Structure formats: C-alpha cells, structure tokens
Amino acid sequence: MNALDRVAIAGAAESDLGRCPHLSPLGLMAQATLRAAADAGLSPGEIDGVFTVSQYHAASSLSFCEYVGLRPRYHETTNIGGCSFVAHLRHAAGAIAAGMCETALIVYGSTQRSDGGRLVTKSEVQTYEVPYGAIFPISQFALIAQRHMHEYGTTAEQLAEVAVAHRAWAGMTPNAYERDPITIEDVLASPLVSSPLHRLDCCLVTDGGAAVILTTRERAQSLAQTPVHVLGAAEGFTHRNIAAMEHLTVSAAAVTGPAAFAEAGLGPAEMDFVQLYDAFTITPIVILEDLGFCDKGDGGSFVEGGRTAPGGALAVNTTGGGLSHCHPGMLSLFLLVEAIRQLRHDCGARQVPGAEVGVVHGLGGTFAAAATAVLARGG
Amino acid sequence: MSDRRRDKPRPEPRGEERHFFEAAAGGHVGLNRCRACGRFFLPRAVCPFCWTAEPEPVLACGRGSVYSFTVCHRAGAPGFEADLPYVVGLIELEEGVRLVANIVSVDAEAVLIGMPVEAVFEDRSDGLFVPQFTPA
C-alpha cells in the first residue's frame, strides 16, 4: 500500500496574518498550531512528529518544540525553499506509514513585515553572484520573465493579468492583505523594480503563520473534520544559482506535475482548482505550463481574459495568493491550507462549487526546487 | 570618503573557488574543465556531468552572448545606488557556462537578448577583481 493511502489531513489553520507586531515568529507558529489542533479536534499533546522550516531559527524544530512544550519522536527540517511544506506533506506520509510518528504537524511562521518589510532569509552568500547587485530574489525571476517574453512573446499585459486575477480573488477573502481591485493599467503604471517586473508584479511581504496536521486514515475518521486525502505527490530540483538553471523557462514543475498526476491517476483537466506559488506574476504562467494546463509558451495567452480569476474557467489561488493575500517569505503552507479549506467547502464567497480535487504546487528558491500534491475530499 | 567599490558585496571564496577570482585579477574568466568529458563549469571539486574528480582549472576566452537580462531600478545591494539604473545580465560564455554579471558601458535600453558581449574586469579594490561584460 502506498504511504499516501494510509494518511489523511485532519487539521489546517492560519495564524493572524498581515501585520502582526504582537507576536514573534514562534508565537505565530504556536497560534497556528493551536488553531489547527482545535480544527482537527485533537489535543496538541497528540502531535508526535514536527515538520518545519524557519528563516529565524537554525534548529527550527528545537526552538519551536521548546516554545510550545512538545516532545515529538520525529523531527524534520528539510529546507528546499518555499515549497518545503508541500514536500513535508509527502515526507510526513512516509513517516506515518513507517510507524515513526502517528500525528504530524507541519508548521511555519514569519514576522518579515514587522521586521522591516523585506524578505527575511538565512540564505548564504552566493560566491559567483553576490558581486553584481541583483535584487534577490526579484532580479532572478525578472531574468526568467525576460527570457519567457523573448522565447514565447509573452507580454507585460499578460503578466499583469495574473496580478489582476489574484487581486480579484483576494477581494473575496476577508483576511487578505490587499483587497482593492486593480487593473492591468495599474500594474503597468506601478514602478519598475527589476525589468520587466513592476512593483505590482511582485508578491507581498507580510507576517503570518500556518499549520497543517496529518494523521492516519483511521484516526482521521474519528476527528472533527472531513478528511482530505493526498492522491499524489512529487518533489523535483533543477539548480541553486540562477546561472545553473538549464532552461530558464522550464521549472522542476515539469517533472513534479506529471509525476504527481500519474500517482493520483488524474490529470490537469480534472482539477477543480489550482493553488500555486505566485511569488511573481511570471511564476503562475510557467507553473501552469509545466503542470500541463497549457502548452509550453502558451501560459501568457492562457491567463488572458480573466481565465484564472473568479468566474473564469480555472480557479487559481482562491485567496489571492502571495500577490494579494499574504506572503510571509515561504508560501506553500498557506496554499496547502486554502486547498484543504476548498475541499472541505469552507470558503464562503470564494468557494469553488462542489470542489472534490485540486492541485497544490510550490516552488523553492529561484524556481530551483518544486513540490506538487494532488489533494481530494475524503469520504 | 568611503570607497563605493568597497561598499559593494564581496564574495567569500574558499579553496577551489579562488581560481575564479584569481583569474579575474589577471584579466581572465576562470573556469574548470572536466579531464574526462571535457565540459566546462564554475570551479568545483568534481565534474557535475560525469562525476570525475579533480577538474582542470582553465581560462575561458571571455566571449559570450546575453542569455537574459534585467534592469534594476533600485539598488539590490550596498554600493549600487550611484549605478542606477544598472543591468544584471545572464551571460552564456562560448564555453557553454552561464554567469551572472553586470553589463556595463552600454545604455540599459540598448541591451538585447542574444547580443554578443566580452569580458572586462572591474577593480573592486583590495585585490578583488570581478568579470563584467560589455558589447563586443
């Protein structure tokens, strides 16, 4: 039996989001953990596996477990960038299936908005790239966007469509950081930061935390929520430094998407929604191509005309994502929480009607790593 | 008065990585070439294509083309404020290796993907030289 078939997602929650000067990163992680445990209907003391990454704590699970008083028998701090938490989902399934823990917590928190409104990172000096003044990580994604425009004729207007669509979803999300509608013209009129990316092509910098609890299928059946199942999951990697990214317009999603869909026995056409890592407006375009929602190079035209906005043919980032809802530095756990809520039919005005299955895709670093999970509403 | 060149971020090369910066001080782009498969790459102790150990330190020809680029409209690091707007390029060398570097001595609006470029070497003071690129 596949490890994924033995587990279910039982709890999910966000901490306070946006500006949270009243809590530390550990405080936000603890708040999200209590909310996720309450959501699942279990005691935090039942958590015996902790999966976390932090940009604040070198031994992040130790700092967190001391803070909240947990004594897990399984720790994991795999850091492959912002997609780490989708990878943790797969790793936690393996640990539970192997009997190394029974109830796994995946948790994250950051106060990068309150800390000065810039990306907080423990990233080391990149020997061959640091002398050149690239605006990390904006310039690296700008190089990708520029190349995509060169190879496929993708336009600044098409990039802007992504920001406009995600902002429209955020308008229906009560705790979204930016909720006022914007237009393509607004995006193009915002200052260029690193061409071709304007300020409104770039994600938010917010505070926030999130937590997801995974346990055995049997245990989940007796808990409070409709379980969410993981039908397929995959991880991939291409590079660390942008100069080593072989095809600047093809990410590791081109490997993880097909692998996760194959494991799930489903394809893009069967997805009720997509939650993907929208660090910059170029990333949804590349990810939708790589996951197979359209052909390589067609991502720009695919997002035109509000196709991924509310009322469009494909619901993408139904909270507003990193561009408009929240982006506390590492996004994928927030995408996972929203996918779980959509599958439980808990999303109010932005609910995708009757959502039964969806895909979550995270990227790590500068499109360096990837993790994909196909999730379904359990019975 | 502070030396703006000294304000810019400085790499911390160790071991085999020093070849790149020692070569730059001598006016060359320093790479490694695998003794078995012949492919070029940035200095490292093993070929990442065929895993043969102890690649050969070599000097590249210094010519290449712009694979991609971005114009920075705010300073991404200390010391770059006076350069605004400046170009960060992704340069594909004739040896097949890509490098991040600034594209200098050119109007930012004139930079194009595919443009031929050649290496020039910028003195960042205190013995540090870094490759930069300019239209060939």
Interface residues (C-beta under 8 A of the other chain):
Chain A: V125 T127 Y128 E129 V130 P131 Y132 G133 A134 I135 F136 I138 S139 A142 L143 I144 Q146 R147 H150 P191 L192 V193 S194 S195 P196 L197 N241 I242 A243 A244 L248
Chain B: K8 P9 R10 P11 E12 P13 E17 F20 L42 Y67 S68 F69 T70 V71 C72 H73 R74 A75 G76 A77 G79 F80 D83 Y86 V88 L90 V97 R98 L99 V100 A101 N102 I113 R124 V130
